[in-house]
Amino acid sequence: MLSGGRELEVWGDPIDHSLSPRLHAAAYRELGLDWSYGRRRVSEASFSGEFAALGGTLRGLSLTMPLKALAFEAAVTRNRHGELSGAVNTLLLTEGGPHGFNTDVAGIAADIADQGVPHAERARIVGSGATATSALLALEILGVDEVEVAARRPEAAQALVELGRRLGVRVHTVGLDGHDGRPVALTIATLPGGVDLSPSVADALAADGGLLYDVVYGHWPTALAQAWQCRGARAVPGIGMLVQQALRQVRVFLTGSDEEPLPAEATVLASMHAAVTEA
C-alpha cells in the first residue's frame, strides 16, 4: 500500500549541488500536487541511523552516490535493473517495507533514444565504475549486441563481462589506449568530470566513436567532449539522463511503478527539462 505522505527527500554526500529538488518540484507543480521534496546530507556511515529514525511522514527517497548499494540492501523488493546492477536510486516507503528501483538505466536509454541514434550493433563504454554497469544495461535496452569497455584497468571491468554474459551481450575489455579501432555508432563515457585524459587517448577514442554520450553534465565540456568537438563530431552531456531518471522516480512515487506513465507525461517532462536548462 502506498504511503499517503506528501514529503520526499534526496539523500547523498555531497548533496548541495543536487538538481533533484528543482526537477521534482517542477513535476509536482505540473501534476497539481502539493508535495515537498527536500535534500539531506547523509553519508555511508550515517545512512543506517538516518533510515532507522524515519517516521511515517516520508513517501519516498531518492539516493545519490555513495548510498545506492546501501539502498539496495535496505529494499524488500527491487526492480529488474536494481537487481542486475546491485544498486537502487529510489526507495518507495510503504507499510510493507521499502521497495527499491534503479531508474538510472532506463533514464540513460531513454535519453540516448531521444538523441536519434540509429540502431547500433556495436558500442563502447569508457570507464568501468558503477555508472558503467548502468550504461551496459541501457545498451541492452537499445538492442546493442557487442560492447567494448575501455578502462584504465581492464581487469577491473570483469564484472561487466560477466553481466554481459547474463544479458546476452558480448563484452570485451581493453585499456583506454588499446581499443581495437573498429568503429562504433555510440560511445558512452562514464568517467567523472574531473578525470584528465591525455589528448592522444581522447583523440583516438573520438576518431571512431560515433556519437559521444557523456553522463557528465556539471563539468562541460569534458576532455572527451572537446576531442569530439575538435573533429566536428557530436557530443551530448548527460543532463537529459538526469531528467529522464527523475521522471521515472516521479512515476514510482505517484503510482508505485517506474513503468506506468504519468498523466500528461509529455508536459511534465517538458517542465522538468525547463527547470534545469533555463537560466
Secondary structure, DSSP 4 states (H G I P E B T S, - for coil): -B----EEEEEESS-TT--HHHHHHHHHHHHT---EEEEEE--HHHHHHHHHT--S-EEEEEE-TTSHHHHHHH-SEE-HHHHHHT--SEEEEETTEEEEE--HHHHHHHHHHHTTPPP-SEEEEE--SHHHHHHHHHHHHTT--EEEEEESSGGGGHHHHHHHHHHT-EEEEEETT-------SEEEE-S-TT----HHHHHHHHHT--EEEES--SS-S-HHHHHHHHTT--EEETHHHHHHHHHHHHHHHHHS-SSSPPTTHHHHHHHHHHHHH--
